Amino acid sequence: MLKIQEIHELIKRIDESSIDEFEFESNGTKLSLKKNKEEVIAQQPAVNTVQPTTSVPVKTEDSADIEQVSDTNTSTEQPSTSTKNYDYEIVSPMVGTFYSSPSPDKDVFVQVGDKVKADTVVCIVEAMKLFNEIEAETNGEIVEVLVENGELVEYGQPLFGVKTV
């Protein structure tokens, strides 16, 4: 059985670490700790006209206000009326870091225009120091790469657009 002081120490250490969730079980006693992260997400409506640069305050984990500058000229956000030129998305099966090649000095697994089969490795997602090869799971052609190399990806986030055959 954990003492209150030990639990307080665990909470403090988890709060200071990058761990979001912690579970401990001993002698029939279970302790589960989860961080609550407050995020403020500002969305701008998609428009076809050029707008000047705007500043949006963003609240971070440590509650400090930071000015985030966004420029609609370089935004990758597509208008909601646009059509996709693919009919299948390869999505991330986990949270982690996206890598387009097996190592920095090697060629990318796939690029736009490449034909893929269901068992073709298209990228790696690193999660907790484990490098997980992600397969296409469909036959077709890569028509769009939706994330940048080294970018943090979420569970279910689209990675590639594929036109199936």
N, C-alpha and C positions, 0 to 999 in steps of 0.2 A: 504494500500500500504506500502510495506517495504521500509525503507530508505537504502541507500547504505551502511551506517555503520552497520546496522542490517544484511544485506546480507554478508558483510565481516566477521562479527562475526559468522554467521551461517557456512560459509565456513571454518573458523578456527576451530570451534568446531567439525564439521563433519570430518575434516582432522585428528584431534587428537583422534577421536573415532573409534570404530570398525564398524561403519555404512558405507556401501558401496554406498547406494543410498538414496536420500531424496527428497520428493515431498511436496510442500506446495501450497495450493490454497486458495485465499481470494478475495472476491469482483471481480471475473472475471479475476484476475491476477494469473498466475500459475508460480511457480518456481520449477525447477527440477535440482538437483545436483547429479552428479555421480563421484565416484573416478576412476581415471585411475591408475591401479596397473601395474607396469612393472615387468614382470616375465621373467627370463631367465631359460629355461629348457634344461638341457643337457641330451641327450639320448646316451646310449652306444649300439652298435650293439650286438645282441644276439649271443653268441658263445658257443660252447660245451667244450672249453678248459679252464683250470684254469689260471687266470691272476692275477698279483699282485695287491695290493690295490692301487687305484689312487685317486688323489685329483682333484675336479672340483670346480672352483670358481662359486659361486651363488650370484646373485644380489638380494638384498631384498628391501622391500618397502622404507626403509630409505636410500637407495643407499650405504649401507656399504657392503664391500666385506667380505664374510665369506668363509672359506674353508670347504667344505662338503666332507667327506670321504665316498667313496662307495666301498664295497668289493664284487666282482663278485661271490665269494664263497657262500655268504649268500643272493644273489639277488633272489627275487621271480619272476623276469621277465622270462617268458617262451620263448623258441625259437619259431620263427614264423612258423616253420614246425610242431609243436606239435598239437595233436588233443585233443579236449575237450571231456571229458567223460560225458557230459551233453548236453541236447538239448534246455534248457530254462534257462534264467537268470532272477532272481528277482532283479529289479533295484530300486534305491532310487528315490522316486518321488519328492525329494526336497534336498536342501543343508542343512546339519545339522550334528549332532553327532550320530553315530551308537551305539546302545546298544543291546547286545545279550540277556539280561535278564531284567525283570521288575524292579529289584533293585539289588544292589551289593550282597545282601545275599540270593538271590533266584536263582534257576536253570535257565539255558539258555532256550529260547523258543524252539529252534530246534538245532540239531547237525547233523553231517554227519551220514547218515543211517536212519534218521527219515523219516517216510511217512507223507506227507502233503496233505491237501485238499485246494481248492481254498480259503476258508475262514479261514484257519489256520494262526494265528499271528506268524510271524517268527522273528520279531525284533521290536525295537522302533527307530525312528529317531527324535531326539530333535532339534527343530528349534525355536528360539526366546522364549525359556522357555516353549514351548508347546511340549508335548510328543505324537508323532504320531505313532500309531500301524500300522505296515506294514504287509499286508496279502500276502500269496503265490500267489494267483490269478491263480493257476493251480494245478492239481492233479499230484503227483509224489513222488520222493524220493530225499532228499537233498544229493548231492554227493560232494559238495564243498562249504566251507564258504570262501568268497573272501575278507573279510575285518576283521580287528581286533576290539574287543570291545573298545569303547571310541574313535575310529578313526573318523576324519572328512570326510564326504562323500559329493560328488557332485551330482547334479541333473543328473539322468540317469546312474549313476555309478552302475555296477553290484555288488550285495551284496551276492547272493547265486547262485550256479549252481544246477539245478534240472533236473533229468532224468524223463521225463513225462511218464505217463502210459496211 
